[in-house]
Amino acid sequence: MLWGEVHVFEGRVFVTRGRFTTGVAVADDASCAQLGDAILQLYSLASEAYRDEGVSWRSFCEDVAGVPVQRYRPEKSARVFLSDGTWHAAVDPFGPEAEMPSAADIAHELGAMVRRVLDAVPPRWPTIHQAAIVTSAVGRLIVMPVVRGFSVGPAYTADPDAGSLLAAVRAALPASERGENPGYAEALAAAGVDWRLLDGGATVHLESCRPATSGSPARAVPATGRSPGRPGWAAPTTWPRCAPQRCG
């Protein structure tokens, strides 16, 4: 069986042999045949070429996709595999599926099938950063990073105006990715905040579904009121038109 995955990450298309293997980028203006060729060529690669304790995967993420390994989280993914002479494309867990018989001149049809499957599903934007805004009894706002569901430090204080709050949110969101954050009580003490002033306060959780790029601020949405599309930085992927072609 030949097995792999085609990903859409930040609006770009990548062909891989599955997670933690290796992969290649597909040009934005690639035709269906070029996508199919990329799949066929990568799938012909011997598995020994990328069984190297993650070195190939790290190189793919950093050098091809342009992000650290932990940031490579595609918004779309389709399993593409050849089994018993039939090509299959499927999106988990209950997404669309398609299949077609293998043939000598298969590249165009394979690429078109994979694109149809990916186009049929909305993007699932991964959460990159999280933060919480809490109101205090003295009228100020406390903004803290959220890691694994818990508010941690550093704590940022803000006045209840748009400019002050935006600056605190911009500081807190990327801090949720540090890896070593001060604890909740320690962070509040360092910011000069009495934790008792937060008892009974309102809390809003924010998610940033893509990191800020080109100087743009991160977009965040309330965790309790997410929009169906999970907004992110990449525009929806559009494909070149793939006209049906006859094999052979």
N, C-alpha and C positions, 0 to 999 in steps of 0.2 A: 504493500500500500504506500502511495505517495501522499504525504500529509504536510500541511502548512496553514498559515493564516494570512489574510490580507487585512491590513489595518488602515483606518483613516485617523490621523493624528494631527490636530491643529490644521485641519483642512487639506493636509498632504496625504498621499497614498504610499504605503510601504508593503512590500511582500516579504514575509518571513517564513522560516520553517517551523514556526511556533514560538511561544515565549521562551526566552533564555537560550536561543540558538543563534541565528544570524539573520540578516535581512538586507534588502536593497530598496532604494527610493524609486518611485515611478514619477516621471515628469508630469507636471501639472496639465500639460496639453497632450499627454500621451493618448493614442488611439486605443480602441479595444484590443486590436491585434498586438500592440506594444505591451499592454498590460498582460495579455495572455502569454506573450513571449517571456516576459519577466518571471511569471510564475513557472513556466516550463523550464527555463534555464536555472533558476534557483533550486527547483525541486530535483534537478539532475545532479546537484552537488552531493558528494558523499558525506554522510553524517560525521565521519571522523574529522572533517575539516572544521567543524565548530564544536566538537566535544572537548572543550579546553577550559573547563571550570569557570565559565562565564566571561572569558576574555573576549571572545567574538561578540557576545551580546553587549558587553560594555562598549566595545568599539562601534557597534552598530548604533547604539543609543547616542553616544557622544559625537561621533564623527559623521554619521549619516542623518540621524534625526535631529541632532544638535542640542540634546538635553542630557542631563545626568540620568542614570538608570532609573532612579526612584521617581523621576518626573515623566517617564515615558508611559503614559496611560491613555491609550487610544480611546476616542469617543465612539468609534465604530470598529467592529471586528467580525470577520467572517471566516469560518473554517472552510478550507478548500482542499479537497482530497480526491484521489483516484482509487477506486476500489472495484475489482472485478470488471474492469473495462468501462466503468462509468465514472464521470466526473461529478462531484457533489459540491455544493456551496450552501452553507447554513449559518444562521446567526443564533446563538444561544441566548436564553434558555428555550424560548418558545417562538423564536423569530421565524422569518420566511426561509424556505428551503427551495433549492432547485437542483436539477440533475440533467445530465446530457451524456450520450455515448461518446467515447473517445474516438478520434478519427485522425487521419494523417495530417490534415490541414485544420488544426483545432484552435489555433491561437485566438483568432477573432471571436469565435463563438464562446470560448472559455472566458475571455476578458469581458465580453458583453454580459454573460450570465452572472459573473461575480459583481459587476456594477449594478445590475438590476437588483440583486439581493441586498447590496449595501444601500442603494437608493431607497429601498422599501422600509428602512428603519430610521427613526430619528436618532440624532446623536445623544449619547449619554455622557454628559460632561463630568469628568471626575473632579472631586473637591480638592483644591490645591491648598488653600489656607482657610482657617476658621477663626472667628473672634466673637466675643460677647460684649454687649453694651449693657451696663447696669445703672439704674438711677439710684442716687444716694439721697438721704434725708435732708441734706443741705442744698439740694438743687443741682449738684454737679453730676457729671456722667463719668463712669469708670469704664474703660475699654481694656479688655484683656485677651490675649491669645487663648485659643481652645485647642488642646491636644488630647486626642483619644477620649473626647467627651468631657474633659475637665478644664476649668479655667485655671490658667497658670500665668506666671509673670513673663515679662515685666508688665506692670499696670500703668496705664496712661490715663490721666485725668483731662477732662474737657468741659468747657462751658456749654450750655445748651444752645449753641448757635452752629450753623452749618460749617463754617470755616474751621472752628476749633474741633468739632467732632470729626470732620473729614481727616484732619491731620492725625488725630489719635487712631482712627481706623486704619489709615495707611501705614502707620507704624506698627500696629498690633497684628495685622494680617500676616505679613511675612515672618514675624517673630514666632508664629506657630510652627515654623519649619526648622527652628534652630536645632532641636534634638536635646538640648540641655537647658531647661527653663526653670527659673525660680518657682517654688511652691506658691500656692494661693495666698496664704497668710503672710509669708515672707515678702511677696511682691507688693501686697497692699501696704505693709509697714514701711517698705522702702519708698513708696510713693506718698507717704504721710496720710494714708487713708485709714480711718478706724472702721474695721470690718463690720462693726455693729450698726453703722450708718447705712449699710446695704440691706439689712434685714427687711424683708417685705417689699423691696424695690422691684420694679419691672425689669425684665431681661429680654433682650433681642439677640438672637444668634445670627451671625452672618457667615456666608460661605463665598469664597472666591473660587470660581470654577476654572479660571485660567490665570497664570501669572501676568503681571503687567508687562507690556511690550512697548518699545519705542517711546518710552516716557509716559504712556497712558496709565491712568490710575486703574487698579484692579476693580473689576465689577463684582459686587457682592449682592446676594439676595437673602431675605430672611429665611432661616432654616425651616420655620414653621409655615411659610407661605411660598414655596418654590413654584416658579412658573413651569409649565409642562416641558418647555424646551430646554431647561437648564442652561441659561445663557452663558456663553463663553466668548473667547476672543476670536476664534476662527469663524469665518463665514461658512455657511453650508456648502459642502462640496458640490460642484457642478461638473458634469462629465461631457466630453465631446460626444456628439450624436453618433450612435453606432448603428448603422443600417444593417439589416439582416443580410448575410452572405451565405451562399451555398458552399458546403465543403466539397472538396474534390475537384 
